[in-house]
Amino acid sequence: MNNFSEIRVRVLPDGRLDTENAALYLGVKTKTLAHWRMQGKGPNWVRVGSLVFYFKHALDAYISGKDAAA
């Protein structure tokens, strides 16, 4: 048995996560993602209308350190 709890996030069929699910996936607060976007830091993201999304592959790349800031 490991010490990690399972976190479930909703990934849309095209691989996008909304801000809330992306924050859960990264283990940060949604406000942290908003600050990163304003500062040009963090994982790449896309805006669709007024909504912000993150692609799972971009989050994985950010976690592994292979991704540049948005």
Contacts in CASP RR format, 6 or more apart in sequence:
PFRMAT RR
TARGET T0000
AUTHOR 0000-0000-0000
METHOD contacts of the structure
MODEL  1
MNNFSEIRVRVLPDGRLDTENAALYLGVKTKTLAHWRMQGKGPNWVRVGS
LVFYFKHALDAYISGKDAAA
7 24 0 8 1.000
7 25 0 8 1.000
7 27 0 8 1.000
9 17 0 8 1.000
9 21 0 8 1.000
9 22 0 8 1.000
9 24 0 8 1.000
9 25 0 8 1.000
10 17 0 8 1.000
10 18 0 8 1.000
10 21 0 8 1.000
11 17 0 8 1.000
11 21 0 8 1.000
11 56 0 8 1.000
12 53 0 8 1.000
15 55 0 8 1.000
15 56 0 8 1.000
15 57 0 8 1.000
16 46 0 8 1.000
16 53 0 8 1.000
16 54 0 8 1.000
16 55 0 8 1.000
16 56 0 8 1.000
17 25 0 8 1.000
17 53 0 8 1.000
17 54 0 8 1.000
17 55 0 8 1.000
17 56 0 8 1.000
17 59 0 8 1.000
18 51 0 8 1.000
18 52 0 8 1.000
18 53 0 8 1.000
19 30 0 8 1.000
19 33 0 8 1.000
19 34 0 8 1.000
19 52 0 8 1.000
19 53 0 8 1.000
19 54 0 8 1.000
20 30 0 8 1.000
22 33 0 8 1.000
22 43 0 8 1.000
22 45 0 8 1.000
22 53 0 8 1.000
22 54 0 8 1.000
22 59 0 8 1.000
23 29 0 8 1.000
23 30 0 8 1.000
23 32 0 8 1.000
23 33 0 8 1.000
25 56 0 8 1.000
25 59 0 8 1.000
26 33 0 8 1.000
26 43 0 8 1.000
26 59 0 8 1.000
26 62 0 8 1.000
26 63 0 8 1.000
33 42 0 8 1.000
33 45 0 8 1.000
33 52 0 8 1.000
33 54 0 8 1.000
36 42 0 8 1.000
36 43 0 8 1.000
36 69 0 8 1.000
36 70 0 8 1.000
37 45 0 8 1.000
37 52 0 8 1.000
37 70 0 8 1.000
40 69 0 8 1.000
40 70 0 8 1.000
41 69 0 8 1.000
41 70 0 8 1.000
42 62 0 8 1.000
42 69 0 8 1.000
42 70 0 8 1.000
43 54 0 8 1.000
43 58 0 8 1.000
43 59 0 8 1.000
43 61 0 8 1.000
43 62 0 8 1.000
43 67 0 8 1.000
43 70 0 8 1.000
44 54 0 8 1.000
44 55 0 8 1.000
44 58 0 8 1.000
44 62 0 8 1.000
44 67 0 8 1.000
44 68 0 8 1.000
44 69 0 8 1.000
44 70 0 8 1.000
45 52 0 8 1.000
45 53 0 8 1.000
45 54 0 8 1.000
45 58 0 8 1.000
45 70 0 8 1.000
46 52 0 8 1.000
46 53 0 8 1.000
46 54 0 8 1.000
46 55 0 8 1.000
47 53 0 8 1.000
58 67 0 8 1.000
61 67 0 8 1.000
END
